[in-house]
Amino acid sequence: MEQNETRQTFYSNGKLLITGEYLVLEGALAFALPTKFGQNLKVEEGTGQLLHWTSYDSDGSIWFEDYISFDSIIQKERFVEEKSIRNTLIEILHEAYLVSPHFIKESHGYKITTELTFPKSWGLGTSSTLINNIAQWLQIDAYELLKNSFGGSGYDIACAQKKSGILYQLIDGKPVAEEVHFHPDFTNKIFFVYLNKKQNSKAAIASFYGKRGHHDQSIATINKLTQAVVSATGPGPFALALQQHEIEMSNVLELATIKEILFPDFNGTIKSLGAWGGDFVLSIAKDDPTAYFKSKGFPVVISYQEMILSQ
């Protein structure tokens, strides 16, 4: 955090969920990595009992700007559906107000700016980095703020705060994040490919809960595969564990894998990340796959070294 008399600046890392997607919500062990990309939050004094909020995308364009009254935050005012971003922001700030009311009661107003260092469409954690930044600013628990506002497992909050890979699990509903050193010598074979569309994680989670069934056996399987991924000493065992993970989740979700749908001729392993069907996939292969993915219409291919934050 950077701080002077008139401005405070906070920063949070983005995230990629490597294993445990969906089932992490039910207590499965997940492996996640913080990214070199993230989001800044700048807070300055304002006037009029208002928040003047401006959000910038990584290209410098404004993707959201609005004036929000303190009363709207206190009362959790709802607006028409076209104002969904405003509604979400008010909901987060209202939950923060319930825990830490002084930021409203003892202020004349704020000028708040957020800046993403990754394109908003990439899905690396626009919401989680915002929630963690607000929690830093108000010195409140980011996990609680997430739970009470946006929802989700909280692994993304752990990534926002940590500088290395994490093993993450909900134990009796409480978040447990253990830092792990993950930097095997085959990371030069790992690439992340953007699928040209952002997944709505809220909708994906709702769809998952809509599929009935007990997942105890699948959770046990995913726990073992997560441990195998983290402890893999070579690209072969790493790729095999990811492949088995894809098959298991394909059965749980009753969905074909991304490799089956989009890349059946790819000579290597492809693993969906986070909400299936959008955002990024992980690929591991003997050769640099950039030309292959570009030929398929997926030009955003990012190496492990460019993407992942490591100590």
TIKE-230609 format. One record per residue: y, x, z of N, C-alpha, C in turn; residue number from 1; residue in three letters. Coordinates in steps of 0.2 Angstrom, whole numbers. Layout:
TIKE-230609
(atom (Y X Z) (Y X Z) (Y X Z) NUM "ALA");
...
END
This chain:
TIKE-230609
(atom (-6 4 0) (0 0 0) (6 4 0) 1 "MET");
(atom (11 2 -4) (17 6 -4) (22 1 -1) 2 "GLU");
(atom (27 4 3) (32 -1 6) (38 2 7) 3 "GLN");
(atom (44 -2 6) (50 0 8) (54 -6 11) 4 "ASN");
(atom (60 -5 12) (63 -11 16) (64 -17 12) 5 "GLU");
(atom (64 -17 5) (65 -23 2) (59 -25 -3) 6 "THR");
(atom (54 -20 -3) (48 -22 -8) (42 -19 -5) 7 "ARG");
(atom (36 -23 -5) (30 -21 -3) (25 -21 -9) 8 "GLN");
(atom (21 -16 -10) (16 -16 -16) (9 -16 -13) 9 "THR");
(atom (5 -20 -16) (-2 -20 -14) (-7 -19 -20) 10 "PHE");
(atom (-13 -16 -20) (-17 -16 -25) (-24 -17 -23) 11 "TYR");
(atom (-28 -20 -28) (-35 -22 -27) (-39 -20 -33) 12 "SER");
(atom (-45 -17 -32) (-49 -16 -38) (-53 -22 -41) 13 "ASN");
(atom (-54 -22 -48) (-58 -26 -51) (-66 -25 -49) 14 "GLY");
(atom (-70 -29 -52) (-77 -29 -50) (-82 -30 -56) 15 "LYS");
(atom (-88 -27 -56) (-93 -29 -60) (-100 -30 -56) 16 "LEU");
(atom (-103 -36 -56) (-109 -38 -52) (-115 -35 -57) 17 "LEU");
(atom (-118 -30 -55) (-124 -27 -59) (-130 -31 -58) 18 "ILE");
(atom (-132 -33 -51) (-138 -37 -50) (-136 -42 -45) 19 "THR");
(atom (-141 -47 -45) (-140 -52 -40) (-136 -58 -42) 20 "GLY");
(atom (-134 -59 -48) (-129 -64 -50) (-132 -71 -48) 21 "GLU");
(atom (-128 -76 -46) (-130 -82 -44) (-134 -82 -38) 22 "TYR");
(atom (-140 -79 -37) (-144 -79 -31) (-140 -76 -25) 23 "LEU");
(atom (-135 -71 -26) (-131 -69 -21) (-128 -74 -17) 24 "VAL");
(atom (-127 -80 -20) (-124 -86 -16) (-129 -88 -11) 25 "LEU");
(atom (-136 -87 -12) (-141 -89 -8) (-144 -84 -3) 26 "GLU");
(atom (-141 -78 -3) (-143 -73 2) (-147 -67 -2) 27 "GLY");
(atom (-147 -67 -8) (-150 -61 -12) (-146 -55 -11) 28 "ALA");
(atom (-149 -49 -11) (-146 -43 -11) (-143 -41 -18) 29 "LEU");
(atom (-137 -40 -18) (-133 -39 -24) (-131 -32 -25) 30 "ALA");
(atom (-130 -29 -31) (-127 -22 -32) (-121 -23 -36) 31 "PHE");
(atom (-115 -21 -34) (-109 -22 -37) (-105 -15 -38) 32 "ALA");
(atom (-101 -14 -43) (-97 -8 -44) (-90 -10 -44) 33 "LEU");
(atom (-85 -7 -41) (-78 -8 -42) (-76 -4 -48) 34 "PRO");
(atom (-71 -7 -52) (-69 -4 -58) (-62 0 -57) 35 "THR");
(atom (-61 4 -62) (-54 7 -62) (-48 3 -64) 36 "LYS");
(atom (-50 -3 -66) (-45 -8 -68) (-44 -13 -62) 37 "PHE");
(atom (-38 -16 -61) (-37 -20 -55) (-30 -24 -56) 38 "GLY");
(atom (-27 -25 -50) (-21 -29 -50) (-16 -27 -45) 39 "GLN");
(atom (-10 -27 -46) (-5 -25 -41) (-1 -32 -39) 40 "ASN");
(atom (1 -32 -33) (5 -38 -31) (12 -34 -28) 41 "LEU");
(atom (17 -36 -30) (24 -34 -27) (27 -40 -24) 42 "LYS");
(atom (30 -39 -18) (33 -44 -14) (40 -42 -12) 43 "VAL");
(atom (45 -46 -14) (52 -44 -13) (55 -50 -10) 44 "GLU");
(atom (61 -49 -6) (64 -55 -3) (67 -59 -8) 45 "GLU");
(atom (67 -66 -7) (70 -71 -11) (74 -76 -7) 46 "GLY");
(atom (76 -81 -10) (81 -86 -7) (78 -93 -9) 47 "THR");
(atom (81 -98 -5) (80 -105 -7) (74 -108 -5) 48 "GLY");
(atom (70 -105 0) (64 -107 3) (59 -108 -3) 49 "GLN");
(atom (59 -103 -8) (55 -104 -14) (51 -97 -15) 50 "LEU");
(atom (46 -98 -18) (42 -92 -21) (44 -92 -29) 51 "LEU");
(atom (47 -87 -31) (48 -86 -38) (42 -81 -40) 52 "HIS");
(atom (37 -84 -44) (31 -81 -45) (30 -79 -52) 53 "TRP");
(atom (29 -73 -54) (28 -70 -61) (22 -66 -61) 54 "THR");
(atom (17 -68 -66) (11 -64 -67) (11 -61 -74) 55 "SER");
(atom (10 -55 -74) (10 -51 -80) (3 -49 -82) 56 "TYR");
(atom (1 -50 -89) (-5 -47 -91) (-5 -40 -92) 57 "ASP");
(atom (-10 -36 -94) (-10 -29 -95) (-5 -27 -101) 58 "SER");
(atom (-4 -31 -106) (0 -29 -111) (8 -31 -110) 59 "ASP");
(atom (9 -33 -104) (16 -34 -102) (18 -41 -103) 60 "GLY");
(atom (14 -45 -106) (16 -52 -107) (16 -56 -101) 61 "SER");
(atom (20 -61 -100) (19 -66 -94) (14 -71 -96) 62 "ILE");
(atom (9 -72 -91) (4 -77 -92) (5 -83 -88) 63 "TRP");
(atom (9 -82 -82) (11 -87 -78) (18 -86 -74) 64 "PHE");
(atom (22 -91 -74) (28 -90 -71) (30 -97 -68) 65 "GLU");
(atom (32 -97 -62) (34 -104 -59) (38 -103 -52) 66 "ASP");
(atom (42 -108 -50) (45 -108 -44) (41 -113 -39) 67 "TYR");
(atom (39 -111 -34) (35 -115 -29) (38 -115 -22) 68 "ILE");
(atom (40 -121 -20) (43 -122 -14) (39 -121 -8) 69 "SER");
(atom (42 -119 -3) (38 -118 4) (35 -125 6) 70 "PHE");
(atom (38 -130 5) (36 -137 6) (29 -138 2) 71 "ASP");
(atom (29 -136 -4) (23 -137 -8) (17 -134 -5) 72 "SER");
(atom (18 -128 -2) (13 -124 1) (11 -127 7) 73 "ILE");
(atom (16 -129 11) (14 -132 18) (10 -138 17) 74 "ILE");
(atom (12 -142 12) (8 -149 11) (3 -149 6) 75 "GLN");
(atom (1 -143 4) (-4 -142 -2) (-3 -147 -7) 76 "LYS");
(atom (3 -147 -10) (5 -152 -15) (0 -151 -21) 77 "GLU");
(atom (-2 -156 -24) (-6 -156 -30) (-2 -158 -36) 78 "ARG");
(atom (-3 -155 -42) (1 -157 -48) (-4 -159 -53) 79 "PHE");
(atom (-1 -161 -59) (-5 -164 -65) (-10 -158 -67) 80 "VAL");
(atom (-15 -160 -70) (-20 -155 -72) (-18 -149 -76) 81 "GLU");
(atom (-12 -150 -80) (-9 -145 -84) (-6 -139 -80) 82 "GLU");
(atom (-5 -141 -74) (-3 -136 -69) (-8 -133 -65) 83 "LYS");
(atom (-14 -132 -67) (-20 -130 -64) (-19 -123 -60) 84 "SER");
(atom (-16 -119 -64) (-15 -112 -61) (-10 -113 -55) 85 "ILE");
(atom (-5 -117 -55) (-1 -118 -50) (-4 -121 -44) 86 "ARG");
(atom (-9 -126 -45) (-13 -129 -40) (-17 -124 -36) 87 "ASN");
(atom (-20 -120 -40) (-25 -115 -37) (-21 -110 -33) 88 "THR");
(atom (-15 -108 -35) (-11 -103 -31) (-8 -107 -25) 89 "LEU");
(atom (-6 -113 -25) (-4 -117 -19) (-10 -117 -14) 90 "ILE");
(atom (-16 -119 -17) (-21 -119 -12) (-23 -113 -9) 91 "GLU");
(atom (-22 -107 -12) (-23 -101 -9) (-18 -99 -4) 92 "ILE");
(atom (-12 -101 -6) (-6 -99 -1) (-6 -104 5) 93 "LEU");
(atom (-8 -110 4) (-9 -115 9) (-14 -113 14) 94 "HIS");
(atom (-20 -110 12) (-25 -108 17) (-22 -102 20) 95 "GLU");
(atom (-19 -98 17) (-16 -92 20) (-10 -94 25) 96 "ALA");
(atom (-7 -99 24) (-2 -102 28) (-5 -104 35) 97 "TYR");
(atom (-11 -108 34) (-14 -110 40) (-16 -105 45) 98 "LEU");
(atom (-18 -99 42) (-20 -93 46) (-14 -89 49) 99 "VAL");
(atom (-9 -89 44) (-3 -84 46) (4 -88 44) 100 "SER");
(atom (6 -93 48) (12 -97 46) (18 -93 45) 101 "PRO");
(atom (19 -87 49) (25 -84 49) (28 -82 43) 102 "HIS");
(atom (24 -81 37) (27 -79 31) (31 -84 28) 103 "PHE");
(atom (30 -90 30) (34 -96 28) (40 -97 33) 104 "ILE");
(atom (38 -97 39) (42 -99 44) (48 -94 45) 105 "LYS");
(atom (47 -88 44) (52 -83 45) (55 -80 39) 106 "GLU");
(atom (55 -84 34) (57 -81 27) (62 -86 24) 107 "SER");
(atom (66 -83 20) (71 -87 16) (68 -88 9) 108 "HIS");
(atom (63 -84 7) (60 -85 0) (57 -78 -2) 109 "GLY");
(atom (54 -78 -7) (51 -72 -10) (51 -72 -18) 110 "TYR");
(atom (52 -66 -20) (51 -65 -27) (44 -61 -28) 111 "LYS");
(atom (39 -64 -31) (32 -60 -31) (30 -59 -38) 112 "ILE");
(atom (28 -53 -39) (26 -51 -46) (18 -49 -45) 113 "THR");
(atom (14 -51 -50) (7 -48 -51) (7 -45 -57) 114 "THR");
(atom (3 -39 -57) (2 -35 -64) (-5 -33 -64) 115 "GLU");
(atom (-9 -36 -69) (-15 -34 -71) (-16 -27 -75) 116 "LEU");
(atom (-20 -23 -73) (-21 -17 -77) (-27 -18 -82) 117 "THR");
(atom (-30 -24 -83) (-35 -26 -88) (-33 -32 -91) 118 "PHE");
(atom (-35 -33 -97) (-33 -40 -100) (-36 -46 -96) 119 "PRO");
(atom (-32 -51 -95) (-34 -56 -91) (-41 -59 -93) 120 "LYS");
(atom (-42 -59 -100) (-48 -62 -103) (-54 -59 -101) 121 "SER");
(atom (-54 -53 -98) (-60 -49 -97) (-64 -51 -91) 122 "TRP");
(atom (-61 -55 -87) (-65 -58 -81) (-67 -52 -76) 123 "GLY");
(atom (-63 -47 -75) (-65 -42 -70) (-62 -44 -63) 124 "LEU");
(atom (-59 -50 -62) (-58 -52 -55) (-50 -53 -54) 125 "GLY");
(atom (-47 -57 -59) (-40 -60 -58) (-39 -63 -52) 126 "THR");
(atom (-44 -68 -50) (-43 -72 -44) (-45 -67 -37) 127 "SER");
(atom (-50 -64 -37) (-52 -60 -31) (-47 -54 -30) 128 "SER");
(atom (-44 -51 -35) (-39 -46 -33) (-33 -49 -31) 129 "THR");
(atom (-31 -55 -33) (-26 -59 -30) (-27 -61 -23) 130 "LEU");
(atom (-33 -63 -22) (-34 -66 -15) (-34 -60 -10) 131 "ILE");
(atom (-37 -54 -12) (-37 -48 -8) (-30 -45 -7) 132 "ASN");
(atom (-26 -46 -12) (-19 -43 -11) (-15 -47 -7) 133 "ASN");
(atom (-16 -54 -7) (-12 -59 -3) (-15 -57 4) 134 "ILE");
(atom (-21 -56 5) (-24 -55 12) (-21 -49 15) 135 "ALA");
(atom (-20 -43 11) (-17 -37 13) (-10 -38 15) 136 "GLN");
(atom (-6 -42 11) (1 -43 12) (2 -47 19) 137 "TRP");
(atom (-3 -52 20) (-2 -56 26) (-6 -54 32) 138 "LEU");
(atom (-10 -48 31) (-14 -45 36) (-19 -50 39) 139 "GLN");
(atom (-23 -54 34) (-28 -59 36) (-34 -57 33) 140 "ILE");
(atom (-40 -60 35) (-46 -59 32) (-47 -62 25) 141 "ASP");
(atom (-48 -57 20) (-49 -59 13) (-55 -63 12) 142 "ALA");
(atom (-61 -62 16) (-67 -66 15) (-66 -73 17) 143 "TYR");
(atom (-62 -74 22) (-61 -81 25) (-56 -84 20) 144 "GLU");
(atom (-51 -81 17) (-46 -84 12) (-50 -86 6) 145 "LEU");
(atom (-54 -82 4) (-58 -84 -2) (-63 -90 -1) 146 "LEU");
(atom (-66 -90 5) (-71 -95 7) (-67 -102 7) 147 "LYS");
(atom (-61 -102 10) (-57 -108 11) (-53 -110 5) 148 "ASN");
(atom (-53 -106 0) (-49 -108 -6) (-53 -108 -12) 149 "SER");
(atom (-55 -102 -15) (-58 -102 -21) (-65 -103 -21) 150 "PHE");
(atom (-69 -100 -16) (-76 -101 -15) (-79 -95 -18) 151 "GLY");
(atom (-86 -94 -17) (-90 -89 -20) (-93 -85 -15) 152 "GLY");
(atom (-97 -80 -17) (-101 -76 -12) (-97 -71 -8) 153 "SER");
(atom (-91 -68 -11) (-87 -63 -8) (-88 -56 -10) 154 "GLY");
(atom (-93 -55 -15) (-95 -48 -17) (-89 -45 -20) 155 "TYR");
(atom (-85 -49 -24) (-79 -47 -27) (-73 -44 -23) 156 "ASP");
(atom (-73 -47 -17) (-68 -45 -11) (-70 -38 -9) 157 "ILE");
(atom (-77 -37 -8) (-79 -31 -6) (-78 -25 -11) 158 "ALA");
(atom (-78 -27 -17) (-76 -22 -23) (-69 -21 -23) 159 "CYS");
(atom (-65 -26 -21) (-58 -25 -21) (-56 -20 -16) 160 "ALA");
(atom (-60 -20 -11) (-58 -15 -5) (-61 -9 -5) 161 "GLN");
(atom (-67 -8 -9) (-70 -2 -8) (-69 3 -14) 162 "LYS");
(atom (-71 9 -13) (-70 14 -18) (-76 17 -21) 163 "LYS");
(atom (-82 14 -19) (-88 16 -22) (-93 10 -23) 164 "SER");
(atom (-99 11 -26) (-103 5 -27) (-105 2 -20) 165 "GLY");
(atom (-107 -5 -20) (-109 -8 -14) (-115 -12 -15) 166 "ILE");
(atom (-119 -12 -10) (-125 -17 -9) (-122 -22 -5) 167 "LEU");
(atom (-123 -28 -7) (-119 -34 -4) (-124 -40 -3) 168 "TYR");
(atom (-123 -43 3) (-128 -48 5) (-124 -53 10) 169 "GLN");
(atom (-126 -60 9) (-124 -64 14) (-129 -65 19) 170 "LEU");
(atom (-128 -63 25) (-133 -64 30) (-131 -69 35) 171 "ILE");
(atom (-134 -75 36) (-132 -80 40) (-125 -83 38) 172 "ASP");
(atom (-124 -82 31) (-118 -84 29) (-112 -79 29) 173 "GLY");
(atom (-113 -74 33) (-108 -69 34) (-109 -63 29) 174 "LYS");
(atom (-103 -60 26) (-104 -55 21) (-105 -48 24) 175 "PRO");
(atom (-110 -45 21) (-112 -38 24) (-112 -33 17) 176 "VAL");
(atom (-107 -29 18) (-106 -24 12) (-107 -17 14) 177 "ALA");
(atom (-112 -14 11) (-114 -7 12) (-112 -2 6) 178 "GLU");
(atom (-108 3 8) (-106 7 2) (-112 11 0) 179 "GLU");
(atom (-113 12 -6) (-119 17 -9) (-116 21 -14) 180 "VAL");
(atom (-118 28 -14) (-116 32 -19) (-120 32 -25) 181 "HIS");
(atom (-118 29 -30) (-121 28 -36) (-118 32 -42) 182 "PHE");
(atom (-121 37 -43) (-118 41 -49) (-124 45 -52) 183 "HIS");
(atom (-129 42 -55) (-135 46 -57) (-132 50 -64) 184 "PRO");
(atom (-136 55 -66) (-134 59 -71) (-135 55 -78) 185 "ASP");
(atom (-137 49 -78) (-138 45 -85) (-132 40 -86) 186 "PHE");
(atom (-127 41 -82) (-122 36 -83) (-118 36 -90) 187 "THR");
(atom (-119 42 -93) (-116 43 -100) (-120 39 -105) 188 "ASN");
(atom (-126 36 -103) (-129 31 -107) (-128 24 -106) 189 "LYS");
(atom (-124 23 -101) (-122 16 -99) (-115 14 -102) 190 "ILE");
(atom (-115 8 -105) (-109 5 -108) (-108 -2 -106) 191 "PHE");
(atom (-102 -4 -106) (-101 -11 -105) (-97 -14 -111) 192 "PHE");
(atom (-100 -20 -113) (-98 -23 -119) (-95 -30 -118) 193 "VAL");
(atom (-89 -31 -120) (-86 -38 -119) (-88 -43 -124) 194 "TYR");
(atom (-90 -49 -122) (-93 -54 -126) (-88 -58 -130) 195 "LEU");
(atom (-81 -56 -129) (-76 -60 -133) (-74 -67 -130) 196 "ASN");
(atom (-77 -68 -124) (-75 -75 -121) (-76 -74 -113) 197 "LYS");
(atom (-71 -77 -110) (-71 -77 -102) (-75 -83 -100) 198 "LYS");
(atom (-79 -81 -95) (-83 -86 -92) (-79 -89 -86) 199 "GLN");
(atom (-80 -96 -85) (-77 -99 -79) (-82 -99 -74) 200 "ASN");
(atom (-81 -94 -69) (-86 -93 -64) (-87 -99 -59) 201 "SER");
(atom (-82 -103 -58) (-83 -109 -54) (-88 -114 -57) 202 "LYS");
(atom (-87 -115 -64) (-91 -119 -68) (-98 -117 -68) 203 "ALA");
(atom (-99 -110 -69) (-106 -107 -69) (-109 -108 -63) 204 "ALA");
(atom (-106 -107 -57) (-109 -108 -50) (-111 -115 -49) 205 "ILE");
(atom (-107 -120 -52) (-108 -127 -51) (-114 -129 -55) 206 "ALA");
(atom (-115 -126 -61) (-121 -127 -65) (-127 -124 -62) 207 "SER");
(atom (-126 -119 -59) (-132 -116 -55) (-135 -120 -50) 208 "PHE");
(atom (-130 -123 -46) (-132 -127 -40) (-135 -134 -43) 209 "TYR");
(atom (-133 -136 -49) (-136 -142 -52) (-143 -141 -54) 210 "GLY");
(atom (-145 -135 -54) (-153 -134 -56) (-157 -134 -50) 211 "LYS");
(atom (-161 -139 -49) (-165 -139 -43) (-170 -134 -42) 212 "ARG");
(atom (-172 -133 -36) (-178 -129 -35) (-176 -124 -29) 213 "GLY");
(atom (-182 -121 -26) (-181 -116 -21) (-182 -110 -24) 214 "HIS");
(atom (-178 -105 -22) (-177 -99 -25) (-180 -93 -21) 215 "HIS");
(atom (-184 -95 -15) (-186 -89 -11) (-189 -84 -14) 216 "ASP");
(atom (-194 -86 -18) (-198 -80 -22) (-194 -76 -26) 217 "GLN");
(atom (-189 -80 -30) (-185 -76 -35) (-180 -71 -31) 218 "SER");
(atom (-178 -74 -25) (-173 -69 -21) (-177 -63 -19) 219 "ILE");
(atom (-183 -64 -17) (-187 -58 -15) (-188 -53 -20) 220 "ALA");
(atom (-189 -56 -26) (-190 -52 -32) (-184 -48 -34) 221 "THR");
(atom (-178 -52 -34) (-172 -49 -35) (-170 -43 -30) 222 "ILE");
(atom (-171 -45 -24) (-170 -39 -19) (-174 -33 -20) 223 "ASN");
(atom (-180 -33 -22) (-184 -27 -24) (-181 -24 -30) 224 "LYS");
(atom (-179 -28 -35) (-176 -25 -42) (-169 -22 -40) 225 "LEU");
(atom (-165 -25 -36) (-159 -22 -34) (-160 -15 -31) 226 "THR");
(atom (-164 -14 -26) (-166 -8 -23) (-168 -3 -29) 227 "GLN");
(atom (-172 -5 -33) (-175 -1 -39) (-169 1 -43) 228 "ALA");
(atom (-164 -3 -45) (-159 -1 -49) (-154 4 -45) 229 "VAL");
(atom (-153 3 -39) (-149 8 -35) (-152 15 -34) 230 "VAL");
(atom (-159 15 -33) (-162 21 -32) (-165 24 -38) 231 "SER");
(atom (-164 21 -44) (-167 24 -50) (-165 31 -51) 232 "ALA");
(atom (-169 36 -53) (-167 43 -54) (-167 45 -61) 233 "THR");
(atom (-169 40 -66) (-169 41 -73) (-168 35 -77) 234 "GLY");
(atom (-166 36 -83) (-164 30 -87) (-169 25 -88) 235 "PRO");
(atom (-176 27 -88) (-181 23 -89) (-182 18 -84) 236 "GLY");
(atom (-183 20 -78) (-184 16 -72) (-178 11 -71) 237 "PRO");
(atom (-172 14 -72) (-166 10 -72) (-166 4 -77) 238 "PHE");
(atom (-168 6 -83) (-168 1 -88) (-173 -5 -87) 239 "ALA");
(atom (-179 -2 -85) (-185 -7 -84) (-183 -12 -78) 240 "LEU");
(atom (-180 -10 -73) (-178 -14 -67) (-173 -19 -70) 241 "ALA");
(atom (-168 -17 -74) (-163 -22 -77) (-166 -27 -81) 242 "LEU");
(atom (-171 -25 -85) (-175 -29 -90) (-179 -34 -86) 243 "GLN");
(atom (-182 -32 -81) (-186 -37 -76) (-181 -42 -73) 244 "GLN");
(atom (-175 -39 -71) (-170 -44 -68) (-168 -49 -73) 245 "HIS");
(atom (-167 -47 -79) (-165 -52 -84) (-170 -58 -85) 246 "GLU");
(atom (-177 -55 -85) (-182 -60 -86) (-183 -65 -80) 247 "ILE");
(atom (-182 -62 -74) (-182 -67 -68) (-176 -72 -68) 248 "GLU");
(atom (-170 -70 -70) (-165 -74 -70) (-165 -79 -76) 249 "MET");
(atom (-168 -77 -81) (-169 -81 -87) (-173 -87 -85) 250 "SER");
(atom (-178 -86 -81) (-183 -91 -78) (-179 -96 -73) 251 "ASN");
(atom (-175 -93 -69) (-172 -96 -64) (-166 -101 -67) 252 "VAL");
(atom (-163 -98 -72) (-157 -102 -75) (-159 -107 -81) 253 "LEU");
(atom (-166 -105 -83) (-168 -109 -89) (-164 -108 -95) 254 "GLU");
(atom (-162 -102 -96) (-158 -100 -101) (-161 -93 -105) 255 "LEU");
(atom (-160 -93 -111) (-162 -87 -115) (-158 -81 -113) 256 "ALA");
(atom (-160 -75 -113) (-156 -69 -111) (-151 -68 -117) 257 "THR");
(atom (-146 -64 -115) (-141 -62 -120) (-144 -58 -126) 258 "ILE");
(atom (-149 -54 -124) (-152 -50 -129) (-155 -54 -134) 259 "LYS");
(atom (-159 -59 -132) (-163 -64 -136) (-158 -68 -141) 260 "GLU");
(atom (-152 -70 -138) (-148 -74 -142) (-143 -70 -147) 261 "ILE");
(atom (-140 -64 -144) (-136 -61 -149) (-138 -54 -151) 262 "LEU");
(atom (-142 -50 -148) (-144 -44 -150) (-151 -42 -150) 263 "PHE");
(atom (-155 -46 -153) (-163 -46 -153) (-165 -39 -156) 264 "PRO");
(atom (-161 -36 -161) (-163 -30 -164) (-160 -24 -161) 265 "ASP");
(atom (-157 -24 -155) (-154 -19 -151) (-160 -14 -148) 266 "PHE");
(atom (-159 -8 -150) (-164 -3 -147) (-162 0 -140) 267 "ASN");
(atom (-163 -4 -135) (-161 -2 -129) (-161 -9 -124) 268 "GLY");
(atom (-159 -8 -118) (-159 -14 -113) (-152 -17 -113) 269 "THR");
(atom (-151 -23 -113) (-145 -27 -111) (-146 -31 -105) 270 "ILE");
(atom (-141 -31 -101) (-141 -35 -95) (-135 -39 -94) 271 "LYS");
(atom (-135 -45 -93) (-130 -50 -92) (-127 -48 -85) 272 "SER");
(atom (-120 -49 -84) (-117 -47 -78) (-113 -53 -76) 273 "LEU");
(atom (-113 -55 -69) (-109 -61 -67) (-112 -67 -70) 274 "GLY");
(atom (-107 -71 -72) (-109 -78 -75) (-112 -77 -82) 275 "ALA");
(atom (-118 -79 -83) (-121 -78 -89) (-117 -81 -95) 276 "TRP");
(atom (-117 -77 -101) (-114 -80 -107) (-107 -78 -109) 277 "GLY");
(atom (-104 -74 -104) (-97 -72 -105) (-96 -66 -102) 278 "GLY");
(atom (-89 -64 -102) (-87 -58 -99) (-91 -52 -102) 279 "ASP");
(atom (-93 -48 -98) (-97 -41 -100) (-104 -41 -99) 280 "PHE");
(atom (-107 -37 -103) (-114 -36 -102) (-115 -28 -102) 281 "VAL");
(atom (-120 -26 -98) (-121 -19 -98) (-127 -17 -103) 282 "LEU");
(atom (-126 -11 -106) (-131 -9 -111) (-133 -2 -109) 283 "SER");
(atom (-139 0 -110) (-142 6 -109) (-146 8 -114) 284 "ILE");
(atom (-145 14 -118) (-149 16 -124) (-148 23 -124) 285 "ALA");
(atom (-153 26 -128) (-153 33 -129) (-146 36 -133) 286 "LYS");
(atom (-144 32 -138) (-138 34 -142) (-132 29 -140) 287 "ASP");
(atom (-126 32 -141) (-120 28 -140) (-120 22 -145) 288 "ASP");
(atom (-120 16 -142) (-121 10 -145) (-114 7 -148) 289 "PRO");
(atom (-109 10 -148) (-102 7 -150) (-103 5 -157) 290 "THR");
(atom (-105 8 -162) (-105 6 -169) (-110 0 -170) 291 "ALA");
(atom (-115 0 -166) (-120 -6 -167) (-116 -12 -164) 292 "TYR");
(atom (-113 -12 -158) (-109 -18 -156) (-103 -20 -160) 293 "PHE");
(atom (-100 -15 -163) (-94 -17 -167) (-96 -20 -173) 294 "LYS");
(atom (-102 -18 -176) (-105 -21 -182) (-107 -28 -181) 295 "SER");
(atom (-108 -30 -174) (-110 -37 -173) (-104 -41 -171) 296 "LYS");
(atom (-98 -38 -171) (-92 -42 -170) (-90 -41 -162) 297 "GLY");
(atom (-92 -36 -159) (-90 -35 -152) (-87 -28 -151) 298 "PHE");
(atom (-80 -28 -153) (-77 -21 -153) (-75 -18 -146) 299 "PRO");
(atom (-75 -22 -141) (-73 -19 -134) (-80 -16 -131) 300 "VAL");
(atom (-81 -10 -132) (-86 -6 -129) (-83 -1 -124) 301 "VAL");
(atom (-85 -1 -118) (-81 4 -113) (-87 8 -109) 302 "ILE");
(atom (-86 14 -109) (-91 19 -106) (-91 18 -98) 303 "SER");
(atom (-96 20 -95) (-96 19 -88) (-91 23 -85) 304 "TYR");
(atom (-89 29 -88) (-84 34 -85) (-77 30 -85) 305 "GLN");
(atom (-76 27 -91) (-69 23 -91) (-69 17 -87) 306 "GLU");
(atom (-74 14 -86) (-74 7 -82) (-75 8 -75) 307 "MET");
(atom (-79 12 -72) (-81 12 -65) (-77 17 -61) 308 "ILE");
(atom (-75 14 -55) (-71 18 -50) (-77 22 -46) 309 "LEU");
(atom (-76 29 -46) (-81 33 -42) (-77 38 -38) 310 "SER");
(atom (-79 39 -32) (-76 44 -27) (-77 51 -30) 311 "GLN");
END
